[in-house]
């Protein structure tokens, strides 16, 4: 069956700290464009080998993780002021200090071990290690799961520079440990996991979007009727939205038992983070005792699949600009989707983990003492460049207009007391 060609999605509000719009975005140099062209050629070959069409998650996996060429596997340095986006640990050391306060509380009930995924530059690891030492609960082992040799080297340099006394406790792993007793950390990990993309045309008419080659050999959006597995997964997410939506229609359920009308009467495009949910379930199965803390941008299902969010959440990041030209320059720009935290909660609790809390990043950080740390910075009324930078970074972390509301913290545990420090006030678990 010939795939139907679709227009590219418009850019949604961005998650990472970036400006919206490609108009002033710096163009790649010729060497970078050649790099991207090689990756595009590999993807084109994969499309041909698959019969002319690839689902979007297969394109995204290659664009981000193709060995030697993908965005996270090609030797680029995406993090920080000189990269494509800035994450919370790079903005302020207070973020890691607050995470350390939460980890220290959990260390009273599990092994003093941390397993971090997506460690980026290593700034979160360095800050957590230093914070745990300062709190008198040092980590006996800090494992970083990282496949990129470039990022491993960057993380090692960061740790050697900032916490040389803790470097001996750090090890790098290629895969998730088979058994975990300790604390799992993931900051902005889920958003970079490949997603399935769908378009609903009303009354349960559902296509899956992917990529195909046009007559000129250019990779374009293209759709096919959704398979039963995708329909079932989306129906489950919509039912989760229905359960927690006080404004849902009185009779939204379609002929096949799925509440398709929640998506509205017109065309509706969005994503399903099936790989993120599967990853969380895998961590849950490995966890014997301990906690998993994830911080990322996203929503519960009722907000994720709101009728007005009809363009989805896919977005590309390059040189601190966020835009919606997703298929442009594979390997040279980050591609992310917001997180459906209801699906993440189902995946974790389905493996026997307990949902310990879900709240905004701002509330989590304040519960963990961010405001008190800022007060120490400005004690005595001192106003110097350092304190001004600290206050500005805190504003970005806490503001509803920046990262404070869009970013969420969610925690799961096994064998731990309920109501951890970061969720004592402002818990929103009921919205999931």
PyMOL commands that set and color helices and strands:
alter all, ss='L'
color gray80, all
select helices_A, chain A and resi 30-49+56-65+88-91+93-107+123-134+149-162+164-169+190-192+228-243+260-263+274-286+301-304+341-349+361-367+370-377+379-381+385-398+421-423+429-431
alter helices_A, ss='H'
color red, helices_A
select strands_A, chain A and resi 4-5+19-20+54-55+113-117+141-145+170-173+180-187+196-200+206-213+219-225+268-272+287-299+315-318+321-323+334-336+339-340+354-360+407-414
alter strands_A, ss='S'
color yellow, strands_A
deselect
rebuild
show_as cartoon
